[in-house]
């Protein structure tokens, strides 16, 4: 049995006071805090083996490359992907946003004829369709909205149920034989609702579309197996899974990565280059990793992946599920409305809420004054807020270090918001 009190003790940032109160950190959906093991390994890398990877024949370069690729394999193991010689399915990116833009750019390049015949499966033209949903983070919506504008394709979307869930039951109507790309979030960063993926993925593949998953809010909080989910691509960020900022990962089925043209160009991604003919690009994942990689951050992300697996993703999910149940009591407070499912079925511990008559920024400042960190704003997901008739909200979100006492502290604070502002 995992002692999550001990786990919490591995996060040095939590041992501080904010505005005279013990820090209660409820903003993990924005960025998760880092355990000491992750902090230590990034520092140790710079102290001992810092060098460029996949270049140079000296000892430090060899050790750095080995650490980098070992970390890639650790991340692959966390999400049920392949990362062995000849079977790499994990591309290093600068974050989930970069990974999703990589795909949208590469699909656009294929639409221009780049990548040859194999890449034509990704090409778009007028009359084709790209499907997203109203629940998407802007990092999904905007790259594929722009891809539609560049190629003449039509953007379509899933609507949401009253409580903000993606209407998977409408997959056969929304995804048509003209659909070429479907890009959907696994878990909403506003409602915390887990998407019913199976019928959407099945319908996408039935019509021959490529399925792209935003896994930012699922990888840190639940067991993930991309092979079992049968998704074609998936993107997520290291900083939300207790790793460093500035790095993320793109999963792609090996045969699709082999067919996909590159999206950025430069050193380390080209096999042969000439002045008078097109370059010959390297095999995946190197083809998509132009330039100098964030090596220390990738190594630290690998440690984060191992650290999570050691705790057990089932244990993490169960721990956060219990805290989600406590946070949902926000809906019992007079004048407080939860955006999203009001019960703990198929959702994570991300709970957005609105306090009647009080602007979210005012709510956030009142709560921050008591040492409690939450998110305020539209959370880079404006369409889902419009679905609820709002522009912005407050959001509490859990991590492996969150305690029931943290949730109760927030509840107690929110109980006094309206009386404070109505004085």
C-alpha positions as a Python dict, from the first residue, in 0.01 Angstrom:
ca = {
    (1, 'X'): (0, 0, 0),
    (2, 'X'): (134, 341, -100),
    (3, 'X'): (168, 602, 173),
    (4, 'X'): (85, 921, -15),
    (5, 'X'): (189, 1127, 286),
    (6, 'X'): (541, 995, 229),
    (7, 'X'): (509, 1065, -144),
    (8, 'X'): (409, 1423, -67),
    (9, 'X'): (727, 1459, 138),
    (10, 'X'): (932, 1411, -180),
    (11, 'X'): (823, 1754, -309),
    (12, 'X'): (1041, 2023, -148),
    (13, 'X'): (837, 2314, -289),
    (14, 'X'): (542, 2216, -70),
    (15, 'X'): (741, 2284, 249),
    (16, 'X'): (674, 2656, 246),
    (17, 'X'): (421, 2913, 355),
    (18, 'X'): (241, 3152, 124),
    (19, 'X'): (92, 3471, 272),
    (20, 'X'): (156, 3323, 613),
    (21, 'X'): (-30, 2997, 541),
    (22, 'X'): (99, 2650, 453),
    (23, 'X'): (100, 2614, 74),
    (24, 'X'): (-194, 2421, -69),
    (25, 'X'): (-115, 2356, -435),
    (26, 'X'): (-424, 2283, -644),
    (27, 'X'): (-300, 2380, -990),
    (28, 'X'): (-144, 2058, -1118),
    (29, 'X'): (-345, 2069, -1441),
    (30, 'X'): (-139, 2376, -1533),
    (31, 'X'): (194, 2235, -1416),
    (32, 'X'): (284, 1966, -1165),
    (33, 'X'): (545, 2009, -896),
    (34, 'X'): (868, 1807, -913),
    (35, 'X'): (987, 1536, -675),
    (36, 'X'): (1342, 1562, -546),
    (37, 'X'): (1450, 1267, -762),
    (38, 'X'): (1365, 1460, -1080),
    (39, 'X'): (1530, 1778, -957),
    (40, 'X'): (1844, 1586, -863),
    (41, 'X'): (1889, 1397, -1189),
    (42, 'X'): (1861, 1708, -1405),
    (43, 'X'): (2126, 1881, -1195),
    (44, 'X'): (2342, 1568, -1192),
    (45, 'X'): (2332, 1548, -1571),
    (46, 'X'): (2478, 1896, -1602),
    (47, 'X'): (2742, 1821, -1341),
    (48, 'X'): (2862, 1495, -1492),
    (49, 'X'): (2779, 1404, -1855),
    (50, 'X'): (2645, 1714, -2031),
    (51, 'X'): (2714, 1683, -2405),
    (52, 'X'): (2534, 1677, -2739),
    (53, 'X'): (2352, 1356, -2823),
    (54, 'X'): (2393, 1153, -3141),
    (55, 'X'): (2697, 1356, -3235),
    (56, 'X'): (3059, 1338, -3129),
    (57, 'X'): (3267, 1028, -3054),
    (58, 'X'): (3397, 1128, -2713),
    (59, 'X'): (3298, 965, -2384),
    (60, 'X'): (3065, 1238, -2261),
    (61, 'X'): (2874, 1235, -2590),
    (62, 'X'): (2834, 858, -2565),
    (63, 'X'): (2711, 874, -2204),
    (64, 'X'): (2475, 1161, -2281),
    (65, 'X'): (2329, 977, -2579),
    (66, 'X'): (2281, 661, -2374),
    (67, 'X'): (2103, 855, -2098),
    (68, 'X'): (1883, 1033, -2353),
    (69, 'X'): (1773, 716, -2529),
    (70, 'X'): (1725, 528, -2200),
    (71, 'X'): (1490, 807, -2093),
    (72, 'X'): (1297, 777, -2419),
    (73, 'X'): (1247, 408, -2348),
    (74, 'X'): (1125, 482, -1993),
    (75, 'X'): (868, 727, -2124),
    (76, 'X'): (758, 475, -2386),
    (77, 'X'): (706, 212, -2118),
    (78, 'X'): (486, 450, -1918),
    (79, 'X'): (242, 493, -2208),
    (80, 'X'): (251, 149, -2370),
    (81, 'X'): (462, 248, -2671),
    (82, 'X'): (761, 87, -2841),
    (83, 'X'): (1111, 224, -2800),
    (84, 'X'): (1358, -36, -2916),
    (85, 'X'): (1605, -51, -3202),
    (86, 'X'): (1394, -13, -3515),
    (87, 'X'): (1067, 30, -3326),
    (88, 'X'): (1083, 379, -3180),
    (89, 'X'): (742, 543, -3142),
    (90, 'X'): (830, 836, -2915),
    (91, 'X'): (938, 1170, -3061),
    (92, 'X'): (1087, 1433, -2830),
    (93, 'X'): (922, 1773, -2865),
    (94, 'X'): (924, 2103, -2677),
    (95, 'X'): (585, 2018, -2524),
    (96, 'X'): (238, 1899, -2619),
    (97, 'X'): (168, 2221, -2808),
    (98, 'X'): (483, 2168, -3013),
    (99, 'X'): (387, 1806, -3081),
    (100, 'X'): (39, 1898, -3204),
    (101, 'X'): (180, 2177, -3420),
    (102, 'X'): (436, 1931, -3555),
    (103, 'X'): (154, 1707, -3673),
    (104, 'X'): (-53, 1989, -3821),
    (105, 'X'): (254, 2124, -4005),
    (106, 'X'): (356, 1780, -4129),
    (107, 'X'): (2, 1711, -4255),
    (108, 'X'): (18, 2046, -4432),
    (109, 'X'): (352, 1955, -4588),
    (110, 'X'): (202, 1627, -4710),
    (111, 'X'): (-81, 1831, -4863),
    (112, 'X'): (184, 2019, -5065),
    (113, 'X'): (316, 1690, -5201),
    (114, 'X'): (609, 1656, -4961),
    (115, 'X'): (703, 1309, -4840),
    (116, 'X'): (612, 1124, -5156),
    (117, 'X'): (334, 873, -5212),
    (118, 'X'): (346, 730, -4858),
    (119, 'X'): (267, 1072, -4710),
    (120, 'X'): (-48, 1117, -4918),
    (121, 'X'): (-252, 944, -4649),
    (122, 'X'): (-205, 1267, -4448),
    (123, 'X'): (-278, 1509, -4733),
    (124, 'X'): (-583, 1735, -4719),
    (125, 'X'): (-771, 1925, -4988),
    (126, 'X'): (-1097, 2119, -5026),
    (127, 'X'): (-1388, 1890, -4946),
    (128, 'X'): (-1195, 1696, -4682),
    (129, 'X'): (-1285, 1733, -4315),
    (130, 'X'): (-1096, 1773, -3986),
    (131, 'X'): (-1290, 1688, -3670),
    (132, 'X'): (-1223, 1829, -3321),
    (133, 'X'): (-1457, 1901, -3029),
    (134, 'X'): (-1583, 2197, -2828),
    (135, 'X'): (-1390, 2060, -2529),
    (136, 'X'): (-1049, 2111, -2688),
    (137, 'X'): (-762, 2307, -2544),
    (138, 'X'): (-654, 2580, -2785),
    (139, 'X'): (-337, 2377, -2852),
    (140, 'X'): (-558, 2123, -3030),
    (141, 'X'): (-819, 2355, -3178),
    (142, 'X'): (-593, 2622, -3327),
    (143, 'X'): (-330, 2410, -3510),
    (144, 'X'): (-600, 2205, -3681),
    (145, 'X'): (-820, 2507, -3745),
    (146, 'X'): (-521, 2668, -3919),
    (147, 'X'): (-450, 2344, -4109),
    (148, 'X'): (-806, 2353, -4240),
    (149, 'X'): (-758, 2716, -4349),
    (150, 'X'): (-430, 2635, -4528),
    (151, 'X'): (-562, 2331, -4714),
    (152, 'X'): (-923, 2428, -4778),
    (153, 'X'): (-1052, 2146, -4562),
    (154, 'X'): (-1364, 2192, -4349),
    (155, 'X'): (-1343, 2199, -3970),
    (156, 'X'): (-1618, 2004, -3793),
    (157, 'X'): (-1663, 1934, -3424),
    (158, 'X'): (-1829, 1721, -3162),
    (159, 'X'): (-2078, 1901, -2943),
    (160, 'X'): (-2094, 1851, -2567),
    (161, 'X'): (-2353, 1707, -2334),
    (162, 'X'): (-2512, 1933, -2075),
    (163, 'X'): (-2239, 1847, -1823),
    (164, 'X'): (-1959, 1904, -2074),
    (165, 'X'): (-1877, 1554, -2195),
    (166, 'X'): (-1785, 1501, -2560),
    (167, 'X'): (-2084, 1345, -2737),
    (168, 'X'): (-1918, 1019, -2841),
    (169, 'X'): (-2263, 882, -2926),
    (170, 'X'): (-2270, 1113, -3229),
    (171, 'X'): (-1946, 977, -3380),
    (172, 'X'): (-2120, 824, -3682),
    (173, 'X'): (-2276, 1161, -3772),
    (174, 'X'): (-1983, 1391, -3697),
    (175, 'X'): (-1715, 1171, -3859),
    (176, 'X'): (-1803, 1115, -4225),
    (177, 'X'): (-1633, 941, -4519),
    (178, 'X'): (-1479, 1283, -4598),
    (179, 'X'): (-1303, 1302, -4258),
    (180, 'X'): (-924, 1276, -4280),
    (181, 'X'): (-815, 1381, -3929),
    (182, 'X'): (-983, 1349, -3589),
    (183, 'X'): (-812, 1531, -3299),
    (184, 'X'): (-971, 1488, -2957),
    (185, 'X'): (-877, 1539, -2592),
    (186, 'X'): (-858, 1232, -2369),
    (187, 'X'): (-950, 1434, -2058),
    (188, 'X'): (-1080, 1790, -2056),
    (189, 'X'): (-858, 2036, -1874),
    (190, 'X'): (-1174, 2223, -1766),
    (191, 'X'): (-1436, 1962, -1678),
    (192, 'X'): (-1203, 1675, -1587),
    (193, 'X'): (-1431, 1445, -1791),
    (194, 'X'): (-1270, 1138, -1947),
    (195, 'X'): (-1369, 1103, -2313),
    (196, 'X'): (-1532, 780, -2426),
    (197, 'X'): (-1269, 717, -2692),
    (198, 'X'): (-1359, 373, -2828),
    (199, 'X'): (-1652, 469, -3054),
    (200, 'X'): (-1471, 780, -3180),
    (201, 'X'): (-1148, 595, -3261),
    (202, 'X'): (-1339, 308, -3422),
    (203, 'X'): (-1540, 543, -3643),
    (204, 'X'): (-1229, 741, -3740),
    (205, 'X'): (-1052, 425, -3852),
    (206, 'X'): (-1365, 297, -4025),
    (207, 'X'): (-1354, 595, -4262),
    (208, 'X'): (-973, 588, -4291),
    (209, 'X'): (-906, 897, -4082),
    (210, 'X'): (-599, 955, -3867),
    (211, 'X'): (-676, 982, -3495),
    (212, 'X'): (-478, 1230, -3281),
    (213, 'X'): (-511, 1226, -2900),
    (214, 'X'): (-436, 1511, -2661),
    (215, 'X'): (-310, 1311, -2362),
    (216, 'X'): (-188, 1601, -2146),
    (217, 'X'): (-446, 1544, -1873),
    (218, 'X'): (-450, 1165, -1887),
    (219, 'X'): (-86, 1052, -1883),
    (220, 'X'): (-18, 1199, -1534),
    (221, 'X'): (-337, 1069, -1376),
    (222, 'X'): (-427, 720, -1500),
    (223, 'X'): (-282, 407, -1658),
    (224, 'X'): (-225, 467, -2030),
    (225, 'X'): (-162, 221, -2313),
    (226, 'X'): (-169, 389, -2652),
    (227, 'X'): (-155, 54, -2832),
    (228, 'X'): (-462, -67, -2645),
    (229, 'X'): (-642, 263, -2713),
    (230, 'X'): (-560, 214, -3084),
    (231, 'X'): (-477, 582, -3136),
    (232, 'X'): (-250, 686, -3421),
    (233, 'X'): (-78, 982, -3254),
    (234, 'X'): (-78, 1130, -2904),
    (235, 'X'): (89, 1434, -2750),
    (236, 'X'): (160, 1530, -2391),
    (237, 'X'): (394, 1742, -2179),
    (238, 'X'): (660, 1634, -1929),
    (239, 'X'): (592, 1920, -1688),
    (240, 'X'): (242, 1788, -1615),
    (241, 'X'): (382, 1441, -1530),
    (242, 'X'): (622, 1568, -1261),
    (243, 'X'): (902, 1627, -1511),
    (244, 'X'): (1076, 1946, -1628),
    (245, 'X'): (932, 2224, -1837),
    (246, 'X'): (1036, 2274, -2197),
    (247, 'X'): (997, 1915, -2309),
    (248, 'X'): (714, 1692, -2425),
    (249, 'X'): (653, 1384, -2631),
    (250, 'X'): (467, 1278, -2943),
    (251, 'X'): (365, 916, -2978),
    (252, 'X'): (309, 784, -3328),
    (253, 'X'): (250, 437, -3463),
    (254, 'X'): (577, 336, -3623),
    (255, 'X'): (440, 289, -3975),
    (256, 'X'): (275, 632, -3960),
    (257, 'X'): (590, 806, -3839),
    (258, 'X'): (778, 642, -4127),
    (259, 'X'): (528, 787, -4376),
    (260, 'X'): (501, 1133, -4217),
    (261, 'X'): (713, 1412, -4371),
    (262, 'X'): (921, 1626, -4135),
    (263, 'X'): (787, 1953, -3999),
    (264, 'X'): (1107, 2134, -3901),
    (265, 'X'): (1449, 2119, -4056),
    (266, 'X'): (1810, 2148, -3952),
    (267, 'X'): (2083, 1947, -3788),
    (268, 'X'): (2045, 1590, -3667),
    (269, 'X'): (1738, 1506, -3877),
    (270, 'X'): (1903, 1469, -4217),
    (271, 'X'): (2093, 1169, -4354),
    (272, 'X'): (2233, 1334, -4667),
    (273, 'X'): (2217, 1694, -4786),
    (274, 'X'): (2317, 1841, -5122),
    (275, 'X'): (2311, 2183, -5284),
    (276, 'X'): (2134, 2073, -5603),
    (277, 'X'): (1878, 1812, -5490),
    (278, 'X'): (1639, 1744, -5201),
    (279, 'X'): (1782, 1612, -4876),
    (280, 'X'): (1744, 1255, -4760),
    (281, 'X'): (1595, 1259, -4410),
    (282, 'X'): (1666, 1020, -4127),
    (283, 'X'): (1428, 753, -4005),
    (284, 'X'): (1191, 835, -3717),
    (285, 'X'): (1214, 958, -3452),
    (286, 'X'): (1530, 1151, -3554),
    (287, 'X'): (1349, 1289, -3861),
    (288, 'X'): (1131, 1496, -3630),
    (289, 'X'): (1400, 1610, -3385),
    (290, 'X'): (1583, 1886, -3567),
    (291, 'X'): (1842, 2080, -3372),
    (292, 'X'): (1974, 2040, -3020),
    (293, 'X'): (1742, 1846, -2794),
    (294, 'X'): (1659, 1939, -2431),
    (295, 'X'): (1871, 1646, -2321),
    (296, 'X'): (1887, 1707, -1945),
    (297, 'X'): (1512, 1763, -1937),
    (298, 'X'): (1442, 1442, -2128),
    (299, 'X'): (1665, 1247, -1890),
    (300, 'X'): (1477, 1397, -1595),
    (301, 'X'): (1143, 1317, -1763),
    (302, 'X'): (1255, 956, -1788),
    (303, 'X'): (1315, 953, -1413),
    (304, 'X'): (968, 1103, -1363),
    (305, 'X'): (817, 826, -1576),
    (306, 'X'): (994, 557, -1373),
    (307, 'X'): (897, 732, -1049),
    (308, 'X'): (530, 728, -1149),
    (309, 'X'): (544, 363, -1252),
    (310, 'X'): (707, 273, -921),
    (311, 'X'): (418, 430, -730),
    (312, 'X'): (178, 261, -971),
    (313, 'X'): (-56, 443, -1205),
    (314, 'X'): (-352, 250, -1065),
    (315, 'X'): (-258, 374, -717),
    (316, 'X'): (-222, 731, -839),
    (317, 'X'): (-560, 715, -1012),
    (318, 'X'): (-732, 576, -701),
    (319, 'X'): (-571, 837, -475),
    (320, 'X'): (-678, 1127, -695),
    (321, 'X'): (-1023, 978, -746),
    (322, 'X'): (-1085, 998, -371),
    (323, 'X'): (-979, 1362, -364),
    (324, 'X'): (-1196, 1439, -667),
    (325, 'X'): (-1493, 1315, -467),
    (326, 'X'): (-1407, 1560, -191),
    (327, 'X'): (-1359, 1852, -431),
    (328, 'X'): (-1697, 1786, -589),
    (329, 'X'): (-1854, 1899, -261),
    (330, 'X'): (-1785, 2247, -398),
    (331, 'X'): (-2120, 2199, -569),
    (332, 'X'): (-2288, 2177, -229),
    (333, 'X'): (-2188, 2534, -143),
    (334, 'X'): (-2460, 2792, -205),
    (335, 'X'): (-2395, 2996, -517),
    (336, 'X'): (-2123, 2761, -650),
    (337, 'X'): (-2170, 2584, -982),
    (338, 'X'): (-1944, 2304, -1105),
    (339, 'X'): (-1853, 2308, -1474),
    (340, 'X'): (-1857, 1946, -1577),
    (341, 'X'): (-1977, 1619, -1428),
    (342, 'X'): (-2101, 1664, -1073),
    (343, 'X'): (-2020, 1303, -979),
    (344, 'X'): (-1688, 1116, -976),
    (345, 'X'): (-1771, 876, -1261),
    (346, 'X'): (-1519, 881, -1550),
    (347, 'X'): (-1347, 1198, -1440),
    (348, 'X'): (-1020, 1304, -1282),
    (349, 'X'): (-955, 1543, -995),
    (350, 'X'): (-982, 1857, -1207),
    (351, 'X'): (-1284, 2058, -1096),
    (352, 'X'): (-1374, 2393, -1251),
    (353, 'X'): (-1633, 2604, -1075),
    (354, 'X'): (-1808, 2939, -1086),
    (355, 'X'): (-1904, 3148, -784),
    (356, 'X'): (-2221, 3342, -856),
    (357, 'X'): (-2171, 3717, -862),
    (358, 'X'): (-1794, 3707, -806),
    (359, 'X'): (-1540, 3736, -1087),
    (360, 'X'): (-1303, 3437, -1104),
    (361, 'X'): (-1000, 3664, -1060),
    (362, 'X'): (-1146, 3798, -737),
    (363, 'X'): (-1216, 3442, -620),
    (364, 'X'): (-860, 3344, -703),
    (365, 'X'): (-710, 3636, -511),
    (366, 'X'): (-926, 3567, -207),
    (367, 'X'): (-821, 3203, -207),
    (368, 'X'): (-455, 3282, -277),
    (369, 'X'): (-450, 3507, 30),
    (370, 'X'): (-508, 3189, 230),
    (371, 'X'): (-213, 3009, 72),
    (372, 'X'): (-421, 2807, -175),
    (373, 'X'): (-312, 2803, -539),
    (374, 'X'): (-583, 2747, -801),
    (375, 'X'): (-618, 2850, -1165),
    (376, 'X'): (-846, 3129, -1283),
    (377, 'X'): (-936, 3229, -1639),
    (378, 'X'): (-1057, 3037, -1943),
    (379, 'X'): (-779, 2776, -1911),
    (380, 'X'): (-699, 2805, -2285),
    (381, 'X'): (-1036, 2647, -2362),
    (382, 'X'): (-1281, 2922, -2452),
    (383, 'X'): (-1541, 2716, -2647),
    (384, 'X'): (-1612, 2486, -2353),
    (385, 'X'): (-1663, 2790, -2129),
    (386, 'X'): (-1909, 2934, -2381),
    (387, 'X'): (-2089, 2599, -2363),
    (388, 'X'): (-2153, 2676, -1997),
    (389, 'X'): (-2243, 3039, -2069),
    (390, 'X'): (-1925, 3175, -1913),
    (391, 'X'): (-1601, 3337, -2024),
    (392, 'X'): (-1388, 3222, -1732),
    (393, 'X'): (-1393, 3003, -1423),
    (394, 'X'): (-1193, 2890, -1123),
    (395, 'X'): (-1020, 2552, -1140),
    (396, 'X'): (-882, 2322, -873),
    (397, 'X'): (-674, 2028, -990),
    (398, 'X'): (-500, 1746, -811),
    (399, 'X'): (-166, 1571, -825),
    (400, 'X'): (-7, 1274, -656),
    (401, 'X'): (85, 1499, -361),
    (402, 'X'): (-266, 1639, -307),
    (403, 'X'): (-432, 1543, 21),
    (404, 'X'): (-790, 1532, 141),
    (405, 'X'): (-691, 1813, 377),
    (406, 'X'): (-593, 2025, 76),
    (407, 'X'): (-937, 1975, -75),
    (408, 'X'): (-1105, 2056, 255),
    (409, 'X'): (-901, 2376, 288),
    (410, 'X'): (-1032, 2488, -50),
    (411, 'X'): (-1390, 2403, 44),
    (412, 'X'): (-1363, 2606, 361),
    (413, 'X'): (-1218, 2902, 173),
    (414, 'X'): (-1483, 2896, -100),
    (415, 'X'): (-1760, 2894, 161),
    (416, 'X'): (-1658, 3247, 259),
    (417, 'X'): (-1604, 3400, -86),
    (418, 'X'): (-1949, 3547, -140),
    (419, 'X'): (-1989, 3684, 210),
    (420, 'X'): (-1649, 3857, 177),
    (421, 'X'): (-1737, 4029, -152),
    (422, 'X'): (-2093, 4111, -49),
    (423, 'X'): (-1983, 4310, 256),
}
